[in-house]
Amino acid sequence: MSPGDEHDGYGGSGQTRTRLPEGNTGDVRGGPRRPARGSRSLLMAVGVVVLLVAAIAFANRGGEDPADASPTSRTPGKSATAATGTRPVTGHDGTVPTGFAHDEQGAQSAAANYAVALGSTDMFQKGPREALIRAVHDPAVTDALVKNLDASYSAAFLAAVGLTPEGTAPSGLTFVSRTVPVGAAVKDYTGTTATAEVWCTGLVGLAGKDSTKPVTSSWFTITQKLKWVGNDWKIVSWDQTEGPTPVNGDNRASGAGEIAEAVEGYGGFTYAR
């Protein structure tokens, strides 16, 4: 994929789909995130609080008796959100968790953690990007993918994003690129292969006083085809679609300084089913 075919975050616009074909990586950004097509759509990434705000607002609505709830409404079972208790990973390859369980739970954990890694700022820097791609993909697709991504993340593209030729933020600005999984599910599992879907929210942009590309959030679903390779799950190909997107809350938009401080002050997580 060329830089001009970027995403609206991880999700892209509408039903735009990007695939890393098995055995043929094509022009994609390895994993959930790929170069953007515009300043807003260029980076994408996080907004978990939206769901929280919506839930709190709903819970605080007055004058409603719980008994009046529609009998047809569904309440998710405990297993929909509860962790299984099995240790998700046993090690790390650089900054990427490794050693996922050889079962459906392990495939979900791998897909969620890979989505986070591939949605990070490392994807915009050549050295870290290659290390990341090789850590999470099937070795059969990595060489071609690394080459295609190096071409896509050209100096011209990085400049259009507001970054330096090295893929870093200009002085005085903080580059933000994060992906946060909200949920995951395995749609197909054979023991040696798995198809896992990860519903995500993400944020991306430049935080700072003179930024012309403010940090924005988006929602998207990533479908990863995984293969059991070398005693771990690895990505063979993936698709990305927009949404599901919740109704936006009434939160006041934070200033660039607040966003930069939050991104620098709060670390990420290792995700497990």
C-alpha positions in Angstrom: 0.0 0.0 0.0 1.3 3.4 -0.8 1.2 6.3 1.7 -1.7 7.8 -0.1 -3.9 4.8 0.7 -3.7 5.4 4.4 -6.3 4.7 7.0 -8.6 6.7 9.2 -6.7 5.4 12.1 -6.7 1.7 12.2 -10.1 1.6 10.7 -9.8 3.4 7.4 -12.8 5.1 6.0 -16.1 3.2 5.4 -15.4 -0.3 4.3 -11.9 0.2 3.1 -10.0 -3.0 3.7 -6.3 -3.7 3.5 -4.9 -7.2 3.2 -1.5 -8.6 3.6 -1.9 -11.6 1.3 -0.5 -14.9 2.4 2.9 -15.3 0.8 2.5 -11.8 -0.8 2.7 -8.9 1.5 1.8 -6.2 -1.0 1.8 -2.6 -0.1 0.7 -2.7 3.5 1.8 -1.5 6.8 2.6 -4.7 8.7 -0.3 -5.2 11.0 -3.2 -3.3 12.0 -2.0 0.2 11.3 -0.9 1.6 7.9 0.2 5.0 6.5 -2.6 7.5 6.4 -4.3 9.4 3.5 -4.8 12.7 5.2 -3.9 14.7 8.3 -6.9 13.4 10.3 -7.0 10.0 8.7 -3.3 9.6 8.7 -2.8 8.2 12.2 -5.4 6.8 14.3 -5.7 5.3 17.6 -7.2 5.4 21.1 -10.5 6.4 22.9 -11.6 3.8 25.5 -13.1 6.5 27.7 -15.9 7.0 25.2 -17.5 3.7 26.2 -17.0 4.4 29.8 -18.7 7.8 29.6 -21.6 6.4 27.7 -22.0 3.7 30.3 -21.9 6.1 33.2 -24.3 8.5 31.5 -26.7 5.6 31.0 -26.4 4.4 34.5 -27.0 7.9 35.9 -30.2 8.5 34.0 -32.9 9.1 36.6 -36.5 8.0 36.8 -36.0 4.5 35.4 -36.7 1.3 37.3 -34.4 -1.6 36.4 -37.6 -3.7 36.3 -38.7 -1.7 33.3 -35.9 -2.9 31.2 -36.8 -4.5 28.0 -37.1 -8.3 28.4 -35.4 -8.7 25.1 -32.2 -6.9 26.1 -29.2 -9.1 26.3 -26.7 -9.2 29.2 -23.2 -10.4 28.1 -22.1 -13.5 29.9 -19.2 -13.3 32.3 -17.0 -15.1 29.9 -17.4 -12.3 27.4 -15.1 -10.0 29.3 -13.5 -12.1 32.1 -9.9 -13.3 31.7 -9.4 -17.0 31.8 -6.7 -16.8 34.4 -4.1 -18.6 32.2 -0.8 -16.7 32.0 -0.9 -15.0 28.5 2.8 -14.8 27.7 6.1 -16.1 28.9 8.6 -13.6 27.4 9.3 -10.7 25.1 10.9 -10.2 21.7 12.1 -6.6 22.1 9.0 -4.8 23.2 6.5 -7.4 21.8 5.1 -10.1 24.1 5.9 -13.7 23.0 5.2 -17.2 24.2 1.4 -17.3 23.7 -0.6 -20.4 24.6 -1.1 -22.9 21.9 -4.9 -22.6 22.0 -7.8 -20.2 21.1 -7.1 -18.1 24.1 -3.4 -17.7 23.1 -4.5 -16.7 19.6 -6.7 -14.0 21.0 -4.0 -12.7 23.3 -1.5 -12.7 20.4 -3.8 -10.8 18.1 -4.6 -8.2 20.7 -0.9 -7.6 21.6 0.2 -7.5 18.0 -2.5 -4.9 17.2 -1.0 -2.7 20.0 2.5 -3.2 18.8 1.7 -2.5 15.1 -0.2 0.6 16.1 2.7 2.2 17.9 5.1 5.0 16.9 7.8 2.4 16.2 6.1 1.8 12.8 7.2 5.2 11.6 11.0 4.6 12.2 12.9 2.2 10.0 14.9 0.2 12.5 12.2 -0.3 15.1 9.7 -1.0 12.3 11.7 -3.8 10.9 12.3 -5.4 14.3 8.6 -5.2 15.1 7.5 -6.7 11.8 9.9 -9.6 12.1 8.8 -10.2 15.7 5.1 -10.6 15.0 4.9 -12.0 11.4 5.4 -15.4 9.8 9.0 -15.4 8.5 7.7 -16.4 5.1 6.2 -12.9 4.6 8.6 -10.6 6.5 11.3 -9.8 3.9 8.9 -8.6 1.2 6.8 -6.8 3.8 9.8 -4.9 5.3 10.8 -3.8 1.8 7.4 -2.6 0.9 7.0 -0.7 4.2 10.3 1.0 3.8 9.2 2.3 0.4 5.8 3.4 1.8 7.3 5.3 4.8 9.3 7.6 2.6 10.7 10.9 3.6 8.0 12.6 1.6 5.2 10.7 3.4 6.7 11.3 6.8 6.9 15.0 6.0 3.3 15.0 5.0 2.5 13.5 8.4 4.4 16.2 10.1 7.4 14.0 11.1 11.1 14.3 10.4 12.8 12.1 7.8 13.7 9.7 10.7 10.0 9.3 11.7 10.2 11.4 14.9 8.3 14.5 16.0 9.7 18.0 15.4 11.1 19.8 18.4 8.4 20.9 20.8 5.8 18.4 19.6 4.9 14.9 20.8 4.0 12.2 18.2 1.1 10.1 19.4 0.2 6.7 17.9 -1.6 4.2 20.1 -4.0 1.3 19.7 -6.1 -0.1 22.5 -8.0 -3.4 22.1 -11.5 -3.4 23.5 -12.3 -7.0 22.9 -11.2 -10.0 20.9 -12.7 -13.2 19.5 -11.5 -16.3 17.5 -13.7 -17.0 14.5 -11.9 -20.0 13.2 -9.4 -22.3 14.8 -7.7 -25.5 13.6 -4.8 -25.9 16.1 -2.1 -24.7 13.7 -4.1 -21.7 12.2 -6.5 -19.2 13.7 -8.6 -16.2 12.6 -8.9 -13.7 15.3 -10.9 -10.4 15.4 -9.8 -7.5 17.6 -12.1 -4.6 18.2 -10.0 -1.5 18.8 -10.0 2.2 19.6 -7.0 4.3 18.8 -5.5 7.8 18.8 -2.9 9.4 16.5 -1.5 12.9 15.8 0.9 15.5 16.9 0.4 17.1 20.3 2.0 20.5 20.9 1.4 24.2 20.8 2.0 24.7 17.1 0.6 21.3 15.9 -1.5 21.4 12.7 -2.3 17.7 13.1 -4.1 17.3 16.4 -4.5 14.0 18.1 -7.8 12.3 17.0 -9.4 9.0 17.9 -11.1 6.3 15.9 -12.7 2.9 16.1 -12.0 -0.2 14.0 -11.8 -4.0 13.9 -8.7 -5.9 12.8 -9.0 -9.4 11.5 -5.7 -11.3 11.7 -5.0 -14.7 10.2 -2.5 -16.4 12.4 -0.3 -19.4 12.1 1.5 -21.5 14.7 5.2 -21.0 13.8 8.2 -21.7 15.9 6.2 -22.4 19.0 4.2 -19.1 18.8 1.4 -17.4 16.9 2.5 -15.3 14.0 0.6 -13.0 11.6 0.2 -14.3 8.0 -2.3 -11.7 6.8 -4.8 -9.2 8.1 -7.9 -7.1 7.2 -9.2 -3.9 8.8 -12.7 -2.4 8.8 -14.2 0.7 10.4 -16.1 0.4 13.7 -18.2 -0.6 15.5 -18.2 3.0 16.7 -20.1 4.1 19.8 -21.9 7.5 20.2 -19.4 10.2 21.1 -19.6 11.4 24.7 -19.7 15.0 26.0 -16.1 15.1 27.1 -14.3 18.4 26.7 -11.4 18.1 24.3 -8.1 18.3 26.2 -5.4 20.7 25.2 -2.3 19.6 23.4 -0.3 19.8 26.6 -2.6 17.5 28.5 -2.5 14.9 25.7 1.3 15.0 25.5 1.6 14.7 29.2 -0.9 11.7 29.3 0.9 9.9 26.5 4.3 10.3 28.1 3.0 9.6 31.6 0.9 6.5 31.1 2.3 3.3 29.8 0.6 0.5 27.8 -0.5 -3.0 28.8 0.0 -6.6 27.9 -3.4 -7.9 26.8 -4.7 -11.4 27.7 -8.0 -13.2 27.2 
